[in-house]
Amino acid sequence: MCRVSTTPQPEQPQEHAGIAAFAREFARAAVQPALPPLLGALAIVIALFTIAITTITPTFMARIDPGMLMTDERDEFGFLTAYAFHLRHDPPKSPTVVLVGASGFQHAIPSAKVMSEMLSEKLGRPARVSNMTIGGCTLWESASIIDFLDDRVQGVYVVNVSMSKLGWPDSRMEFLSQSPRLGFSTELFDEEVREAGYRPSSRTGIYALDNFKFLLARLKSLRNIVIGPVKISRYSPTAHVVSEDEWPEHIEEYLPFLRDYEEHNKARYASLSRLIEHVRANRSEIALVQAPMNPRMTRAIPDELKQRYQQELEAFADDHDVPLWELDAEAHLTEDDFRDRSHINSPEARRRFADALTNRLSQLLRHRLGESEVRQ
Amino acid sequence: MKFARYLGWIVQALVLGVLLFIAIANLISVGSGASIFRYQGF
C-alpha cells in the first residue's frame, strides 16, 4: 500500500521566496534604465550592422530564395535582383534565352517554365528561358541586367523595345543614378549615367554598402525570416480593365511619351547601340522585340509618327544587324486581348504571342548552336 | 541576485539593441530617400 506523507515541506516557502526575489530583480534590471544595458544595446547595434555588412554579399544573394528579399508580391526589383545573382552564380548549361523588358512584354508571355517547354519542344533539345522582365523597367535597367549576366550567361538576350522606352529623356537618369532600383551596379549602367550627364555613385567594393538604399528599402522583408519567402505575382487577374468611358483619357496619357520619342530617340538609340556592342563582345546574341500594343492605341497614334518610328527602328536594326521581331500580327492580337493600351489580359493571346516568339527564338538558337558546333 | 540583474540587463540590451538597429536603419533609409519605386512613378 502506498503511503503519502502529509507533513509540510519546510524548504518550499523559502524556495518560492527565492524565485520571487530572483524574478523581481530580473524584472527590475530588465526595465530600469542603466548604463550597462545601454552600452550593451549600442554594442548590439554595431554588431548587427557589422553582421549585415559582412553577411549580405553577392554569394549570400545567390543563395537566398529570391522571395526572401521581397517586401510584397509585386516587389519585382527585389525578386529580380536575387534571381539575377542566382543565374550568375549557377549559369544554365542548356541553351539559354533571357527575356528583358517592361510590363507590356511581361504580360505578353506565359511563365518561364511554359516558355522553356515550348522552346525546348521546337528546338528538339532542352533550352532554358529566364524571364527577367519587370514592370516599368527602363532601357538603362535592361542594359544593366544584361551587363550583370552576359559574361556568365551566354545565349540570346531578347530586349523589349517600344516607342515610349525609346523616348526616355536623359533627365530621368538623375533619379535612377541616385536611387537605383536594382540591387547591383554595372559598368554599362555607369556608362549610361555618364552619357546622360550625371555622375555614377562612388563604390566601396563592399556589396551591402554599395547597395544600401536597395537593401534599406527592403527592411520590411526581415519579417520573411518568420513568415517565409513571398511568392511573386506577375499577372493580376483582377487588374483594372479600361472601360469605354476611360479610353479617351487613357490615350491622352500616352501622348507625352510619343512627344518624348521625337525629342529623345537619338540618345536612346545610342544607348541601345552600346548595349548591342557589349552583348556581342561577350559572345552572346541580342534580338529586339516590339512590345505588343492594343490596335485601338495603335490607331490613335498619328500615322506620320508611326511610320517614322517604324522606319527608324528598322533602319537601326539593319545597321546593327540585329533581329527585330514584331509579333502582334503573327500572334493575331485583337483589342479584346488587352486590358488597356499595352497589357495583354488573355492567357490564350499570351500563348499565341509566346508561340510566335519561340518560333523566332528556335531559329536563332539553331543558327547559333550550328555555328558553335562548327567552331568546335 | 547578481545573476538575475545581469540576465535582466542582457534582455534589456537585446531588446533595446534590436529596436535601436531598426530605428537607425529606418532613419538612414528615410534620410537617404531609399524607397521602392515601381513602374515609372518617379
Interface residues (C-beta under 8 A of the other chain):
Chain A: A21 F22 A23 E25 F26 A27 R28 A29 A30 V31 A34 P36 P37 L38 L39 G40 A41 L42 A43 I44 V45 A47 L48 F49 T71 R74 D75 E76 F77 G78 S103 G135 G136 T138 R172 F175 L176 Q178 S179 R181 F212 K213 F214 L216 A217 R218 L219
Chain B: M1 F3 A4 R5 Y6 L7 G8 W9 I10 V11 Q12 A13 L14 L16 G17 V18 L20 F21 I22 I24 A25 N26 I28 S29 S32 G33 A34 S35 I36 F37 R38 Y39 Q40 G41 F42
